Amino acid sequence: MAQQEGAAILKRSGGVADVVLGTQAIRRLPMLVEGASEGGSATVDLDPHEDVTFPLGVARRRDPVKAYVTIIEGCNEYCSFCVVPYTRGHERIRPRADILREVRDAVAHGHREIQLLGQIVNHYVAPDALGCDFAALLEAVHEVEGVERIRFASPHPRHVSSRLLEAIRRLPRVCRHLHLPVQSGSTAVLGRMRRRYTRESYLALVREIRDGLPEVALSTDMIVGFPGETAGDFEDTLSLTALVGFQSMFSFIYSARPQTLAAQRLPDDVPEDEKTRRIVALQALQRRIQLDLNARLIGTDVEVLVDAVSRRRETELSGRTSQNVVVNLPGPAAWIGQLVRVHVTRTGAHSVWGEATGTPREPGSGSTDHLTDRAPAPTVQGGGGWPAYHHSGADKGSSHAD
């Protein structure tokens, strides 16, 4: 919003706002606020800053366990529904040395989990280290002493390479969770979205992941009601969701974003009541999948990095498994930042509950227990090993064209 309407926001504020800045100037916020507090004039900074280095100390981390480290800003993909390239600019890649400095600084301040962020993280190629792609960056972060877990978001499905999957397999502190935004299960819709992959190629990637990394949990993003989405296209989205068995999903009703190709060229022709019906159906299916996946954890022991006191009960703690399953358990606040083995006793759609089975493990002791935490996915008779979630109709591996 600020990137698009900065000067207008300042004018509408009636003198209340001192600083309006776009996403590309976020690292300058402390300096801009300091200048405003010293009586400087109101400032609008919407410039496209090419320098993506971050001075240490600029980030203020409220989470005591996780540190979010940006590795790429902007995006070059230009998916037809997405405003990011227009608001955050073209892709700008942060130097490897700068990233590792921030990782070491985060660890020195007690953070045990590093989350690498970028619109398309697996586009990463270091500008300051020859041959350092995203897989090599994972290896470099993995070598930083004190890092207990590594997560990243979000990779683009068409840039997930066998080299990246092999790096995940070899590096035990890289979490066994991949967020793979698919957006639609219909090849026709994916084409209008400019995603540059098909339903079939996405499912082939999922098969490759399941075969080589069976303990990895998958999550995704999905849009319903995209321009031109037919009932058959939506059925493809439901069937792909059922086939893959996502651990979690962020689902959205399509709405046009200013400047995007979809807003300019594609009529928003799916009625709002039909969009609502579709999102309800998709979320109901996904809820059933999550209930089933989580129920399989009952009676198993999982390793949890405790990260907070539960939002629901002050007597409970909350944390996540390597597969990003939220686990609630009784325990003292002193366990925050510790790794705890938990025996799962009951489950819901969005989290599970259990009891600690021993004393917390100090980070850095090198456990790889998380590699076997996840119960194996069921097989479907004649289904090539796909999880057994299906709503209606058998998938034939092709997208409806009606």
ABEGO torsion letter per residue (X at the ends): XAAAAAAAAAAAAGGABABBBBAAAAAAAAAAAAAAAAGBBBBBBABBBABABBBBGABBBABAABBBBBABBEBAAGBAABAAAAAAEBBBBBBAAAAAAAAAAAAAAGBABBBBBBABAAABBBAABBGBBAAAAAAAAAABBGBABBBBOBBBAAABBAAAAAAAAABAABBBBBBBBAGBABAAAAAAAGAGBBAAAAAAAAAAAAAABAABBBBBBBBBGBBGBBAAAAAAAAAAAAAAGBABBBBBBBBBBBGBAAAAABBBABBAAAAAAAAAAAAAAAAAAAAAAAAAABGBBBBBBBABBBAABAABBBBBBAAGBBBBBBEBAAABGBBBBBBBABBBAABBBBBBABBBBBBGAGBAAAAAABBBBBBBBGAGGBBBBBABEBBAGBBBAX
